[in-house]
Amino acid sequence: MGEGIGQGKYMSLHRSLRSGGATAAKRNVLKRFERVTLLKKRGQWKAGMKSTGLPKTKPE
C-alpha cells in the first residue's frame, strides 16, 4: 500500500508554534493593568490619571 494521510507521517511543526513554558516568562509587552501596577510601584502614577495613553514601561 502507499503512504497516505493517517499512516504515521506528520508534518513538522514550526518552533514558534510549539507550546513551551519558557515563552511566557520572556514577555516584553505588558498588559494595561500590569503597566498601571508597575507605574504605581515606581511612584509614577498620579491620582486622576487615565489608563489609556500610558507612558511606555519596560518590565522588570
N, C-alpha and C positions, 0 to 999 in steps of 0.2 A: 504494500500500500504506500501511497505517497505521504509526504509530511504536510499536514494541513493545520488549520486552526484547531486549538484544543488538544494538541498531541505533545505537550511539554515544551513547545518553542514559544518563548516570550520575547517581546521587545525590551530592550534595556530602558531603564528609567533615568532621565536626566538628573544630575546631582542636585539641582536647585529644587526639584520636585519631591525629593525624598523627605520623609519626616524624620527630623532629628532633634533631640533635646537641646543641642548646643546652639541652634539658630535663635531660639527665644532669648537667650542670655545676651546676644550680641546686638540687640535692637539699638539703633541710634536715633530713632524717631519716637518722641513721647506723645502720648495721648493728651488731650486738653487737661483733664483732671490731674494727670501726672505733672504737667507743666505748672499748673496752679500750685500744687503741693510743693514743688521744688522752689518756686518763687517765694512762697510763704516761708519755707525753711531758710532761704538765703536772706530774707528780710527785704525783698524787692517788691513784694505785693503790698499795694496801698489799699486802704479801705475805699470801697466805691468803684474799684477797677472792674471793667467788664472782662468776661472770659474770652471774648473774641478780640483778635488783633493783639495777641500777647507777644512780647519780645521773644526773640529766638533764645532757646536754652539748650545747653548741652547736658546730657545725662552724666551723672557722677560715676 
